[in-house]
């Protein structure tokens, strides 16, 4: 049977709701007192809204019509290389590494799996009929998703803010092929988290760039970490995650190679 997880109603501006002073006026004469709001968008016209009952409070989410900012001509490229354990952001002048939350999120996924296994048998998943266990399993899965999504939002904002500060364009690998190849692997929790994080970080970088007027370009990930960024020769492994070019002698961590190669691949 379908269940409503959150009580919510969609409202049309001027017809279903309006903001008058410190109150939200709804149809049929209902008035809700406003106890706080984000004032940064007060000067922009309001659009449709969503009224929700959340954590014991009524929350009104109002869409705003904000004009799209003009994109600046970039002075350089800030390349982004996404891996399982960290993201590398940089170019020939700077380089930053950001740790991914995959292991932390995986911990909660495994807790949910162990709880499901404890209250299950080969014939019947009895945990589905235990309300307390079912809620705990749902909590662990939701916690894992929130860890990834919070990290994605924070990291994408920092990447785009760095690019805008230096007037760079953001170059990111087109991860469509990688995500599709991951989908063919056995559906383990780690694989599903990787798909979620790769897809979300790409989407949020695009959104933050659009929001702040930062140019963004997609780079073909083919051979970005194995070809020399100086002479484009095939590099050889020279230790754990270290590559060296036999032709020009350039040597660096494979993530640094990928960032530099992405920058030159435009």
Secondary structure, 3 states (H helix, E strand, C coil): CCCCCCEEEEECECCCEEEECCEEEEHHHCEEECCCCCHHHCCCCEEEEEEEEECCEEEEEEEECCCCCCCCCCCEEEEEEECCCEEEEECCCCEEEEECCHHHHHHHHHHHHHHHHHCCCCCCCHHHHCHHHHHHHHHHHHHHHHHHHHHHHHHHHHHHHHHHHCCEEEEEECCHHHHHHHHCCCCCHHHHHHHHHHHHHHHHHHHHHHHHCCCEEEECCCCCCCECCCCCCEEEECCCCEEEECCCCCEEEHHHHHHHHHHHCC
